[in-house]
Amino acid sequence: MILKLIGIVVIMLGVWKLLGGKLPSFKLQSKDDKKLDNDTLVECETCGLFVTAKEAIIAKGKYYCSLECANK
Ligand SMILES: [Zn+2]
């Protein structure tokens, strides 16, 4: 009985890893995206200065502290 239950759990974990292996990381990424909207510090690609995500300028998928750095 117990062995059967363990077997079922192992099989479910295997199926979950095969089907939903990417699900947890996807959830974490969406959480990170939400955090980035607030006060998460991001590094400027040009000068290395840290600015909050809401103050940062996003260009070409990268963060910059100012338009000056973004255009370099
Ligand atoms: Zn900069």
N, CA, C, O and the ligand as a Tripos MOL2 file, in Angstrom:
@<TRIPOS>MOLECULE
protein
  289   287    73     0     0
PROTEIN
NO_CHARGES

@<TRIPOS>ATOM
      1 N           0.8350   -1.2160    0.0000 N.3       1 MET1
      2 CA          0.0000    0.0000    0.0000 C.3       1 MET1
      3 C           0.8650    1.2590    0.0000 C.2       1 MET1
      4 O           0.6950    2.1610   -0.8210 O.2       1 MET1
      5 N           1.8080    1.2870    0.9620 N.am      2 ILE2
      6 CA          2.6990    2.4530    1.0390 C.3       2 ILE2
      7 C           3.5920    2.5160   -0.1880 C.2       2 ILE2
      8 O           3.8350    3.5890   -0.7410 O.2       2 ILE2
      9 N           4.0790    1.3500   -0.6080 N.am      3 LEU3
     10 CA          4.9360    1.3110   -1.7980 C.3       3 LEU3
     11 C           4.1780    1.8210   -3.0180 C.2       3 LEU3
     12 O           4.7360    2.5210   -3.8630 O.2       3 LEU3
     13 N           2.9050    1.4610   -3.0980 N.am      4 LYS4
     14 CA          2.0710    1.9300   -4.2080 C.3       4 LYS4
     15 C           1.9800    3.4590   -4.1950 C.2       4 LYS4
     16 O           2.1070    4.1130   -5.2300 O.2       4 LYS4
     17 N           1.7590    4.0080   -3.0030 N.am      5 LEU5
     18 CA          1.6450    5.4570   -2.8720 C.3       5 LEU5
     19 C           2.9430    6.1460   -3.2750 C.2       5 LEU5
     20 O           2.9360    7.1570   -3.9770 O.2       5 LEU5
     21 N           4.0750    5.5680   -2.8070 N.am      6 ILE6
     22 CA          5.3860    6.1500   -3.1600 C.3       6 ILE6
     23 C           5.5870    6.0980   -4.6710 C.2       6 ILE6
     24 O           6.0810    7.0420   -5.2870 O.2       6 ILE6
     25 N           5.1790    4.9440   -5.2580 N.am      7 GLY7
     26 CA          5.2990    4.7950   -6.7040 C.3       7 GLY7
     27 C           4.4900    5.8610   -7.4330 C.2       7 GLY7
     28 O           4.9600    6.4610   -8.4000 O.2       7 GLY7
     29 N           3.2710    6.0860   -6.9580 N.am      8 ILE8
     30 CA          2.4050    7.0850   -7.6010 C.3       8 ILE8
     31 C           3.0260    8.4800   -7.4780 C.2       8 ILE8
     32 O           3.0190    9.2600   -8.4300 O.2       8 ILE8
     33 N           3.5630    8.7800   -6.2890 N.am      9 VAL9
     34 CA          4.1810   10.1040   -6.0760 C.3       9 VAL9
     35 C           5.3790   10.2830   -7.0090 C.2       9 VAL9
     36 O           5.5540   11.3370   -7.6200 O.2       9 VAL9
     37 N           6.2120    9.2230   -7.1090 N.am     10 VAL10
     38 CA          7.3900    9.3050   -7.9720 C.3      10 VAL10
     39 C           6.9690    9.5170   -9.4270 C.2      10 VAL10
     40 O           7.5490   10.3380  -10.1370 O.2      10 VAL10
     41 N           5.9580    8.7710   -9.8590 N.am     11 ILE11
     42 CA          5.4750    8.9090  -11.2350 C.3      11 ILE11
     43 C           4.9250   10.3170  -11.4600 C.2      11 ILE11
     44 O           5.1830   10.9350  -12.4940 O.2      11 ILE11
     45 N           4.1610   10.8210  -10.4800 N.am     12 MET12
     46 CA          3.5900   12.1650  -10.6190 C.3      12 MET12
     47 C           4.6860   13.2260  -10.6930 C.2      12 MET12
     48 O           4.5930   14.1810  -11.4650 O.2      12 MET12
     49 N           5.7380   13.0400   -9.8670 N.am     13 LEU13
     50 CA          6.8620   13.9750   -9.9030 C.3      13 LEU13
     51 C           7.5450   13.9350  -11.2700 C.2      13 LEU13
     52 O           7.9190   14.9670  -11.8260 O.2      13 LEU13
     53 N           7.6990   12.7140  -11.7980 N.am     14 GLY14
     54 CA          8.3220   12.5680  -13.1080 C.3      14 GLY14
     55 C           7.5040   13.2490  -14.1930 C.2      14 GLY14
     56 O           8.0440   13.9600  -15.0400 O.2      14 GLY14
     57 N           6.1830   13.0210  -14.1580 N.am     15 VAL15
     58 CA          5.2960   13.6450  -15.1420 C.3      15 VAL15
     59 C           5.3130   15.1570  -14.9740 C.2      15 VAL15
     60 O           5.3360   15.8980  -15.9570 O.2      15 VAL15
     61 N           5.3020   15.6150  -13.7130 N.am     16 TRP16
     62 CA          5.2970   17.0580  -13.4400 C.3      16 TRP16
     63 C           6.5670   17.7050  -13.9650 C.2      16 TRP16
     64 O           6.5470   18.8080  -14.5120 O.2      16 TRP16
     65 N           7.7020   16.9730  -13.7800 N.am     17 LYS17
     66 CA          8.9720   17.5170  -14.2670 C.3      17 LYS17
     67 C           8.9790   17.5810  -15.7890 C.2      17 LYS17
     68 O           9.4860   18.5330  -16.3820 O.2      17 LYS17
     69 N           8.3970   16.5310  -16.4230 N.am     18 LEU18
     70 CA          8.3700   16.4990  -17.8860 C.3      18 LEU18
     71 C           7.4500   17.5820  -18.4450 C.2      18 LEU18
     72 O           7.8040   18.2920  -19.3860 O.2      18 LEU18
     73 N           6.2690   17.6950  -17.8510 N.am     19 LEU19
     74 CA          5.2530   18.6130  -18.3850 C.3      19 LEU19
     75 C           5.3850   20.0210  -17.8210 C.2      19 LEU19
     76 O           5.2670   21.0100  -18.5450 O.2      19 LEU19
     77 N           5.6350   20.0970  -16.5020 N.am     20 GLY20
     78 CA          5.5940   21.3950  -15.8400 C.3      20 GLY20
     79 C           6.9330   21.8430  -15.3200 C.2      20 GLY20
     80 O           6.9990   22.7130  -14.4520 O.2      20 GLY20
     81 N           8.0090   21.2680  -15.8330 N.am     21 GLY21
     82 CA          9.3390   21.6380  -15.3560 C.3      21 GLY21
     83 C           9.6220   23.1160  -15.5150 C.2      21 GLY21
     84 O          10.3540   23.7110  -14.7230 O.2      21 GLY21
     85 N           9.0330   23.7040  -16.5480 N.am     22 LYS22
     86 CA          9.3010   25.1100  -16.8000 C.3      22 LYS22
     87 C           8.3210   26.0300  -16.0610 C.2      22 LYS22
     88 O           8.5230   27.2420  -15.9880 O.2      22 LYS22
     89 N           7.2750   25.4410  -15.5250 N.am     23 LEU23
     90 CA          6.2320   26.2450  -14.8850 C.3      23 LEU23
     91 C           6.7320   27.0360  -13.6840 C.2      23 LEU23
     92 O           6.4290   28.2250  -13.5770 O.2      23 LEU23
     93 N           7.4960   26.4130  -12.7680 N.am     24 PRO24
     94 CA          7.9510   27.1820  -11.6050 C.3      24 PRO24
     95 C           8.8640   28.3390  -11.9880 C.2      24 PRO24
     96 O           8.7340   29.4370  -11.4450 O.2      24 PRO24
     97 N           9.7880   28.1030  -12.9200 N.am     25 SER25
     98 CA         10.7060   29.1670  -13.3100 C.3      25 SER25
     99 C           9.9460   30.2850  -14.0200 C.2      25 SER25
    100 O          10.2820   31.4620  -13.8870 O.2      25 SER25
    101 N           8.9150   29.8990  -14.7770 N.am     26 PHE26
    102 CA          8.0890   30.9080  -15.4360 C.3      26 PHE26
    103 C           7.3970   31.7890  -14.4020 C.2      26 PHE26
    104 O           7.3160   33.0080  -14.5510 O.2      26 PHE26
    105 N           6.8960   31.1370  -13.3440 N.am     27 LYS27
    106 CA          6.2350   31.8980  -12.2890 C.3      27 LYS27
    107 C           7.2200   32.8310  -11.6000 C.2      27 LYS27
    108 O           6.8960   33.9760  -11.2880 O.2      27 LYS27
    109 N           8.4380   32.3220  -11.3640 N.am     28 LEU28
    110 CA          9.4630   33.1430  -10.7210 C.3      28 LEU28
    111 C           9.8050   34.3350  -11.5980 C.2      28 LEU28
    112 O          10.0040   35.4450  -11.1040 O.2      28 LEU28
    113 N           9.8740   34.0970  -12.9110 N.am     29 GLN29
    114 CA         10.2110   35.1850  -13.8270 C.3      29 GLN29
    115 C           9.1410   36.2620  -13.7970 C.2      29 GLN29
    116 O           9.4530   37.4530  -13.7970 O.2      29 GLN29
    117 N           7.8810   35.8500  -13.7720 N.am     30 SER30
    118 CA          6.8150   36.8430  -13.7610 C.3      30 SER30
    119 C           6.8400   37.6090  -12.4450 C.2      30 SER30
    120 O           6.5160   38.7960  -12.4110 O.2      30 SER30
    121 N           7.2230   36.9370  -11.3580 N.am     31 LYS31
    122 CA          7.3720   37.6260  -10.0850 C.3      31 LYS31
    123 C           8.4830   38.6610  -10.1860 C.2      31 LYS31
    124 O           8.3380   39.7900   -9.7170 O.2      31 LYS31
    125 N           9.6040   38.2620  -10.8070 N.am     32 ASP32
    126 CA         10.7260   39.1880  -10.9740 C.3      32 ASP32
    127 C          10.3080   40.3890  -11.8010 C.2      32 ASP32
    128 O          10.7020   41.5200  -11.5150 O.2      32 ASP32
    129 N           9.5060   40.1370  -12.8310 N.am     33 ASP33
    130 CA          9.0580   41.2440  -13.6730 C.3      33 ASP33
    131 C           8.2460   42.2390  -12.8570 C.2      33 ASP33
    132 O           8.3610   43.4530  -13.0240 O.2      33 ASP33
    133 N           7.4180   41.6880  -11.9660 N.am     34 LYS34
    134 CA          6.6170   42.5810  -11.1350 C.3      34 LYS34
    135 C           7.5030   43.3820  -10.1920 C.2      34 LYS34
    136 O           7.2750   44.5710   -9.9640 O.2      34 LYS34
    137 N           8.5260   42.7090   -9.6410 N.am     35 LYS35
    138 CA          9.4590   43.3900   -8.7610 C.3      35 LYS35
    139 C          10.1920   44.4950   -9.5030 C.2      35 LYS35
    140 O          10.4420   45.5680   -8.9520 O.2      35 LYS35
    141 N          10.5360   44.2250  -10.7600 N.am     36 LEU36
    142 CA         11.2950   45.2050  -11.5410 C.3      36 LEU36
    143 C          10.4900   46.4770  -11.7680 C.2      36 LEU36
    144 O          11.0570   47.5300  -12.0570 O.2      36 LEU36
    145 N           9.1790   46.3830  -11.6390 N.am     37 ASP37
    146 CA          8.3570   47.5810  -11.8140 C.3      37 ASP37
    147 C           8.4670   48.5190  -10.6160 C.2      37 ASP37
    148 O           8.0990   49.6920  -10.6910 O.2      37 ASP37
    149 N           8.9780   47.9810   -9.5120 N.am     38 ASN38
    150 CA          9.0060   48.7970   -8.3020 C.3      38 ASN38
    151 C          10.4000   49.3470   -8.0090 C.2      38 ASN38
    152 O          10.8920   50.2240   -8.7190 O.2      38 ASN38
    153 N          11.0270   48.8280   -6.9650 N.am     39 ASP39
    154 CA         12.2710   49.4410   -6.5050 C.3      39 ASP39
    155 C          13.4840   48.5410   -6.6860 C.2      39 ASP39
    156 O          14.4960   48.7190   -6.0060 O.2      39 ASP39
    157 N          13.3940   47.5840   -7.5860 N.am     40 THR40
    158 CA         14.5370   46.7170   -7.8410 C.3      40 THR40
    159 C          15.6480   47.5180   -8.5080 C.2      40 THR40
    160 O          15.4130   48.2920   -9.4350 O.2      40 THR40
    161 N          16.8620   47.3100   -8.0110 N.am     41 LEU41
    162 CA         17.9860   48.0160   -8.6160 C.3      41 LEU41
    163 C          18.4550   47.2730   -9.8600 C.2      41 LEU41
    164 O          18.6200   46.0540   -9.8450 O.2      41 LEU41
    165 N          18.6640   48.0100  -10.9170 N.am     42 VAL42
    166 CA         19.2000   47.4400  -12.1470 C.3      42 VAL42
    167 C          20.4610   48.1980  -12.5100 C.2      42 VAL42
    168 O          20.6070   49.3800  -12.2000 O.2      42 VAL42
    169 N          21.3770   47.4910  -13.1790 N.am     43 GLU43
    170 CA         22.6600   48.0860  -13.5030 C.3      43 GLU43
    171 C          22.6360   48.6960  -14.8990 C.2      43 GLU43
    172 O          22.1830   48.0640  -15.8540 O.2      43 GLU43
    173 N          23.1140   49.8990  -15.0080 N.am     44 CYS44
    174 CA         23.2230   50.5600  -16.3040 C.3      44 CYS44
    175 C          24.2390   49.8310  -17.1660 C.2      44 CYS44
    176 O          25.3500   49.5510  -16.7150 O.2      44 CYS44
    177 N          23.8690   49.5220  -18.4000 N.am     45 GLU45
    178 CA         24.7500   48.7650  -19.2930 C.3      45 GLU45
    179 C          26.0010   49.5570  -19.6640 C.2      45 GLU45
    180 O          27.0430   48.9680  -19.9540 O.2      45 GLU45
    181 N          25.9090   50.8570  -19.6570 N.am     46 THR46
    182 CA         27.0130   51.6860  -20.1230 C.3      46 THR46
    183 C          27.9760   52.0510  -18.9980 C.2      46 THR46
    184 O          29.1800   51.8290  -19.1210 O.2      46 THR46
    185 N          27.4600   52.6100  -17.9030 N.am     47 CYS47
    186 CA         28.3600   53.1140  -16.8570 C.3      47 CYS47
    187 C          28.3420   52.2670  -15.5940 C.2      47 CYS47
    188 O          29.1600   52.4980  -14.7030 O.2      47 CYS47
    189 N          27.4480   51.3020  -15.4830 N.am     48 GLY48
    190 CA         27.4440   50.4180  -14.3340 C.3      48 GLY48
    191 C          26.7450   50.9880  -13.1170 C.2      48 GLY48
    192 O          26.7430   50.3620  -12.0570 O.2      48 GLY48
    193 N          26.1580   52.1500  -13.2460 N.am     49 LEU49
    194 CA         25.4340   52.7640  -12.1450 C.3      49 LEU49
    195 C          24.1520   51.9890  -11.8710 C.2      49 LEU49
    196 O          23.4830   51.5200  -12.7910 O.2      49 LEU49
    197 N          23.8230   51.8650  -10.5800 N.am     50 PHE50
    198 CA         22.5830   51.1750  -10.2200 C.3      50 PHE50
    199 C          21.4510   52.1800  -10.0490 C.2      50 PHE50
    200 O          21.5720   53.1560   -9.3090 O.2      50 PHE50
    201 N          20.3740   51.9290  -10.7330 N.am     51 VAL51
    202 CA         19.1850   52.7750  -10.6120 C.3      51 VAL51
    203 C          17.9860   51.8730  -10.3810 C.2      51 VAL51
    204 O          18.0090   50.6960  -10.7410 O.2      51 VAL51
    205 N          16.9320   52.4250   -9.7770 N.am     52 THR52
    206 CA         15.7230   51.6300   -9.5910 C.3      52 THR52
    207 C          15.0760   51.3870  -10.9460 C.2      52 THR52
    208 O          15.1970   52.1970  -11.8650 O.2      52 THR52
    209 N          14.3940   50.2690  -11.0500 N.am     53 ALA53
    210 CA         13.8370   49.8540  -12.3360 C.3      53 ALA53
    211 C          12.8690   50.8920  -12.8860 C.2      53 ALA53
    212 O          12.7860   51.0820  -14.1000 O.2      53 ALA53
    213 N          12.1460   51.5560  -12.0140 N.am     54 LYS54
    214 CA         11.1640   52.5280  -12.5050 C.3      54 LYS54
    215 C          11.8380   53.8000  -13.0240 C.2      54 LYS54
    216 O          11.2570   54.5450  -13.8130 O.2      54 LYS54
    217 N          13.0810   54.0390  -12.5660 N.am     55 GLU55
    218 CA         13.8160   55.2070  -13.0520 C.3      55 GLU55
    219 C          14.6750   54.8670  -14.2660 C.2      55 GLU55
    220 O          15.0910   55.7490  -15.0180 O.2      55 GLU55
    221 N          14.9300   53.5760  -14.4400 N.am     56 ALA56
    222 CA         15.8230   53.1650  -15.5120 C.3      56 ALA56
    223 C          15.1630   53.3570  -16.8730 C.2      56 ALA56
    224 O          13.9390   53.3420  -17.0030 O.2      56 ALA56
    225 N          16.0020   53.5350  -17.8690 N.am     57 ILE57
    226 CA         15.5300   53.6250  -19.2500 C.3      57 ILE57
    227 C          15.8260   52.2960  -19.9230 C.2      57 ILE57
    228 O          16.9660   51.8320  -19.9260 O.2      57 ILE57
    229 N          14.8000   51.6900  -20.4880 N.am     58 ILE58
    230 CA         14.9710   50.3900  -21.1270 C.3      58 ILE58
    231 C          15.1000   50.6080  -22.6290 C.2      58 ILE58
    232 O          14.1900   51.1340  -23.2710 O.2      58 ILE58
    233 N          16.2290   50.2030  -23.1770 N.am     59 ALA59
    234 CA         16.4460   50.3100  -24.6140 C.3      59 ALA59
    235 C          17.0920   49.0320  -25.1020 C.2      59 ALA59
    236 O          18.0530   48.5540  -24.5000 O.2      59 ALA59
    237 N          16.5840   48.4790  -26.1710 N.am     60 LYS60
    238 CA         17.0980   47.2400  -26.7550 C.3      60 LYS60
    239 C          17.1400   46.1270  -25.7150 C.2      60 LYS60
    240 O          18.0340   45.2810  -25.7480 O.2      60 LYS60
    241 N          16.1820   46.1210  -24.7960 N.am     61 GLY61
    242 CA         16.1060   45.0720  -23.7960 C.3      61 GLY61
    243 C          17.1150   45.2060  -22.6760 C.2      61 GLY61
    244 O          17.2650   44.2860  -21.8710 O.2      61 GLY61
    245 N          17.8130   46.3370  -22.6030 N.am     62 LYS62
    246 CA         18.7940   46.5460  -21.5440 C.3      62 LYS62
    247 C          18.4480   47.8060  -20.7690 C.2      62 LYS62
    248 O          17.7180   48.6780  -21.2410 O.2      62 LYS62
    249 N          18.9970   47.8710  -19.5680 N.am     63 TYR63
    250 CA         18.6840   49.0050  -18.7010 C.3      63 TYR63
    251 C          19.7820   50.0550  -18.7590 C.2      63 TYR63
    252 O          20.9680   49.7300  -18.8220 O.2      63 TYR63
    253 N          19.3780   51.2950  -18.7390 N.am     64 TYR64
    254 CA         20.3270   52.3990  -18.7160 C.3      64 TYR64
    255 C          19.8730   53.4280  -17.6850 C.2      64 TYR64
    256 O          18.6810   53.5560  -17.4080 O.2      64 TYR64
    257 N          20.8430   54.1690  -17.1150 N.am     65 CYS65
    258 CA         20.5220   55.1180  -16.0660 C.3      65 CYS65
    259 C          19.9780   56.4210  -16.6570 C.2      65 CYS65
    260 O          19.2240   57.1390  -16.0000 O.2      65 CYS65
    261 N          20.3600   56.7190  -17.8900 N.am     66 SER66
    262 CA         19.9280   57.9750  -18.4880 C.3      66 SER66
    263 C          19.8670   57.8090  -20.0030 C.2      66 SER66
    264 O          20.3820   56.8380  -20.5570 O.2      66 SER66
    265 N          19.2360   58.7630  -20.6540 N.am     67 LEU67
    266 CA         19.1770   58.7320  -22.1230 C.3      67 LEU67
    267 C          20.5630   58.8300  -22.7220 C.2      67 LEU67
    268 O          20.8380   58.2550  -23.7750 O.2      67 LEU67
    269 N          21.4440   59.5670  -22.0380 N.am     68 GLU68
    270 CA         22.8180   59.7120  -22.4870 C.3      68 GLU68
    271 C          23.4860   58.3390  -22.6260 C.2      68 GLU68
    272 O          24.1050   58.0350  -23.6460 O.2      68 GLU68
    273 N          23.3470   57.5180  -21.5800 N.am     69 CYS69
    274 CA         23.9530   56.1840  -21.6020 C.3      69 CYS69
    275 C          23.2510   55.3010  -22.6360 C.2      69 CYS69
    276 O          23.8990   54.4990  -23.3090 O.2      69 CYS69
    277 N          21.9510   55.4440  -22.7620 N.am     70 ALA70
    278 CA         21.2000   54.5970  -23.6900 C.3      70 ALA70
    279 C          21.6210   54.8570  -25.1350 C.2      70 ALA70
    280 O          21.5740   53.9570  -25.9720 O.2      70 ALA70
    281 N          22.0290   56.0770  -25.4180 N.am     71 ASN71
    282 CA         22.3800   56.4370  -26.7930 C.3      71 ASN71
    283 C          23.8530   56.1890  -27.1060 C.2      71 ASN71
    284 O          24.2680   56.3610  -28.2530 O.2      71 ASN71
    285 N          24.6490   55.7920  -26.1220 N.am     72 LYS72
    286 CA         26.0710   55.5540  -26.3660 C.3      72 LYS72
    287 C          26.2910   54.2570  -27.1250 C.2      72 LYS72
    288 O          27.4320   53.8990  -27.4160 O.2      72 LYS72
    289 ZN         24.6630   54.9720  -17.1810 Zn       73 ZN73
@<TRIPOS>BOND
     1     1     2 1
     2     2     3 1
     3     3     4 2
     4     3     5 am
     5     5     6 1
     6     6     7 1
     7     7     8 2
     8     7     9 am
     9     9    10 1
    10    10    11 1
    11    11    12 2
    12    11    13 am
    13    13    14 1
    14    14    15 1
    15    15    16 2
    16    15    17 am
    17    17    18 1
    18    18    19 1
    19    19    20 2
    20    19    21 am
    21    21    22 1
    22    22    23 1
    23    23    24 2
    24    23    25 am
    25    25    26 1
    26    26    27 1
    27    27    28 2
    28    27    29 am
    29    29    30 1
    30    30    31 1
    31    31    32 2
    32    31    33 am
    33    33    34 1
    34    34    35 1
    35    35    36 2
    36    35    37 am
    37    37    38 1
    38    38    39 1
    39    39    40 2
    40    39    41 am
    41    41    42 1
    42    42    43 1
    43    43    44 2
    44    43    45 am
    45    45    46 1
    46    46    47 1
    47    47    48 2
    48    47    49 am
    49    49    50 1
    50    50    51 1
    51    51    52 2
    52    51    53 am
    53    53    54 1
    54    54    55 1
    55    55    56 2
    56    55    57 am
    57    57    58 1
    58    58    59 1
    59    59    60 2
    60    59    61 am
    61    61    62 1
    62    62    63 1
    63    63    64 2
    64    63    65 am
    65    65    66 1
    66    66    67 1
    67    67    68 2
    68    67    69 am
    69    69    70 1
    70    70    71 1
    71    71    72 2
    72    71    73 am
    73    73    74 1
    74    74    75 1
    75    75    76 2
    76    75    77 am
    77    77    78 1
    78    78    79 1
    79    79    80 2
    80    79    81 am
    81    81    82 1
    82    82    83 1
    83    83    84 2
    84    83    85 am
    85    85    86 1
    86    86    87 1
    87    87    88 2
    88    87    89 am
    89    89    90 1
    90    90    91 1
    91    91    92 2
    92    91    93 am
    93    93    94 1
    94    94    95 1
    95    95    96 2
    96    95    97 am
    97    97    98 1
    98    98    99 1
    99    99   100 2
   100    99   101 am
   101   101   102 1
   102   102   103 1
   103   103   104 2
   104   103   105 am
   105   105   106 1
   106   106   107 1
   107   107   108 2
   108   107   109 am
   109   109   110 1
   110   110   111 1
   111   111   112 2
   112   111   113 am
   113   113   114 1
   114   114   115 1
   115   115   116 2
   116   115   117 am
   117   117   118 1
   118   118   119 1
   119   119   120 2
   120   119   121 am
   121   121   122 1
   122   122   123 1
   123   123   124 2
   124   123   125 am
   125   125   126 1
   126   126   127 1
   127   127   128 2
   128   127   129 am
   129   129   130 1
   130   130   131 1
   131   131   132 2
   132   131   133 am
   133   133   134 1
   134   134   135 1
   135   135   136 2
   136   135   137 am
   137   137   138 1
   138   138   139 1
   139   139   140 2
   140   139   141 am
   141   141   142 1
   142   142   143 1
   143   143   144 2
   144   143   145 am
   145   145   146 1
   146   146   147 1
   147   147   148 2
   148   147   149 am
   149   149   150 1
   150   150   151 1
   151   151   152 2
   152   151   153 am
   153   153   154 1
   154   154   155 1
   155   155   156 2
   156   155   157 am
   157   157   158 1
   158   158   159 1
   159   159   160 2
   160   159   161 am
   161   161   162 1
   162   162   163 1
   163   163   164 2
   164   163   165 am
   165   165   166 1
   166   166   167 1
   167   167   168 2
   168   167   169 am
   169   169   170 1
   170   170   171 1
   171   171   172 2
   172   171   173 am
   173   173   174 1
   174   174   175 1
   175   175   176 2
   176   175   177 am
   177   177   178 1
   178   178   179 1
   179   179   180 2
   180   179   181 am
   181   181   182 1
   182   182   183 1
   183   183   184 2
   184   183   185 am
   185   185   186 1
   186   186   187 1
   187   187   188 2
   188   187   189 am
   189   189   190 1
   190   190   191 1
   191   191   192 2
   192   191   193 am
   193   193   194 1
   194   194   195 1
   195   195   196 2
   196   195   197 am
   197   197   198 1
   198   198   199 1
   199   199   200 2
   200   199   201 am
   201   201   202 1
   202   202   203 1
   203   203   204 2
   204   203   205 am
   205   205   206 1
   206   206   207 1
   207   207   208 2
   208   207   209 am
   209   209   210 1
   210   210   211 1
   211   211   212 2
   212   211   213 am
   213   213   214 1
   214   214   215 1
   215   215   216 2
   216   215   217 am
   217   217   218 1
   218   218   219 1
   219   219   220 2
   220   219   221 am
   221   221   222 1
   222   222   223 1
   223   223   224 2
   224   223   225 am
   225   225   226 1
   226   226   227 1
   227   227   228 2
   228   227   229 am
   229   229   230 1
   230   230   231 1
   231   231   232 2
   232   231   233 am
   233   233   234 1
   234   234   235 1
   235   235   236 2
   236   235   237 am
   237   237   238 1
   238   238   239 1
   239   239   240 2
   240   239   241 am
   241   241   242 1
   242   242   243 1
   243   243   244 2
   244   243   245 am
   245   245   246 1
   246   246   247 1
   247   247   248 2
   248   247   249 am
   249   249   250 1
   250   250   251 1
   251   251   252 2
   252   251   253 am
   253   253   254 1
   254   254   255 1
   255   255   256 2
   256   255   257 am
   257   257   258 1
   258   258   259 1
   259   259   260 2
   260   259   261 am
   261   261   262 1
   262   262   263 1
   263   263   264 2
   264   263   265 am
   265   265   266 1
   266   266   267 1
   267   267   268 2
   268   267   269 am
   269   269   270 1
   270   270   271 1
   271   271   272 2
   272   271   273 am
   273   273   274 1
   274   274   275 1
   275   275   276 2
   276   275   277 am
   277   277   278 1
   278   278   279 1
   279   279   280 2
   280   279   281 am
   281   281   282 1
   282   282   283 1
   283   283   284 2
   284   283   285 am
   285   285   286 1
   286   286   287 1
   287   287   288 2
@<TRIPOS>SUBSTRUCTURE
     1 MET1         2 RESIDUE 1 A MET
     2 ILE2         6 RESIDUE 1 A ILE
     3 LEU3        10 RESIDUE 1 A LEU
     4 LYS4        14 RESIDUE 1 A LYS
     5 LEU5        18 RESIDUE 1 A LEU
     6 ILE6        22 RESIDUE 1 A ILE
     7 GLY7        26 RESIDUE 1 A GLY
     8 ILE8        30 RESIDUE 1 A ILE
     9 VAL9        34 RESIDUE 1 A VAL
    10 VAL10       38 RESIDUE 1 A VAL
    11 ILE11       42 RESIDUE 1 A ILE
    12 MET12       46 RESIDUE 1 A MET
    13 LEU13       50 RESIDUE 1 A LEU
    14 GLY14       54 RESIDUE 1 A GLY
    15 VAL15       58 RESIDUE 1 A VAL
    16 TRP16       62 RESIDUE 1 A TRP
    17 LYS17       66 RESIDUE 1 A LYS
    18 LEU18       70 RESIDUE 1 A LEU
    19 LEU19       74 RESIDUE 1 A LEU
    20 GLY20       78 RESIDUE 1 A GLY
    21 GLY21       82 RESIDUE 1 A GLY
    22 LYS22       86 RESIDUE 1 A LYS
    23 LEU23       90 RESIDUE 1 A LEU
    24 PRO24       94 RESIDUE 1 A PRO
    25 SER25       98 RESIDUE 1 A SER
    26 PHE26      102 RESIDUE 1 A PHE
    27 LYS27      106 RESIDUE 1 A LYS
    28 LEU28      110 RESIDUE 1 A LEU
    29 GLN29      114 RESIDUE 1 A GLN
    30 SER30      118 RESIDUE 1 A SER
    31 LYS31      122 RESIDUE 1 A LYS
    32 ASP32      126 RESIDUE 1 A ASP
    33 ASP33      130 RESIDUE 1 A ASP
    34 LYS34      134 RESIDUE 1 A LYS
    35 LYS35      138 RESIDUE 1 A LYS
    36 LEU36      142 RESIDUE 1 A LEU
    37 ASP37      146 RESIDUE 1 A ASP
    38 ASN38      150 RESIDUE 1 A ASN
    39 ASP39      154 RESIDUE 1 A ASP
    40 THR40      158 RESIDUE 1 A THR
    41 LEU41      162 RESIDUE 1 A LEU
    42 VAL42      166 RESIDUE 1 A VAL
    43 GLU43      170 RESIDUE 1 A GLU
    44 CYS44      174 RESIDUE 1 A CYS
    45 GLU45      178 RESIDUE 1 A GLU
    46 THR46      182 RESIDUE 1 A THR
    47 CYS47      186 RESIDUE 1 A CYS
    48 GLY48      190 RESIDUE 1 A GLY
    49 LEU49      194 RESIDUE 1 A LEU
    50 PHE50      198 RESIDUE 1 A PHE
    51 VAL51      202 RESIDUE 1 A VAL
    52 THR52      206 RESIDUE 1 A THR
    53 ALA53      210 RESIDUE 1 A ALA
    54 LYS54      214 RESIDUE 1 A LYS
    55 GLU55      218 RESIDUE 1 A GLU
    56 ALA56      222 RESIDUE 1 A ALA
    57 ILE57      226 RESIDUE 1 A ILE
    58 ILE58      230 RESIDUE 1 A ILE
    59 ALA59      234 RESIDUE 1 A ALA
    60 LYS60      238 RESIDUE 1 A LYS
    61 GLY61      242 RESIDUE 1 A GLY
    62 LYS62      246 RESIDUE 1 A LYS
    63 TYR63      250 RESIDUE 1 A TYR
    64 TYR64      254 RESIDUE 1 A TYR
    65 CYS65      258 RESIDUE 1 A CYS
    66 SER66      262 RESIDUE 1 A SER
    67 LEU67      266 RESIDUE 1 A LEU
    68 GLU68      270 RESIDUE 1 A GLU
    69 CYS69      274 RESIDUE 1 A CYS
    70 ALA70      278 RESIDUE 1 A ALA
    71 ASN71      282 RESIDUE 1 A ASN
    72 LYS72      286 RESIDUE 1 A LYS
    73 ZN73       289 GROUP 0 **** ****
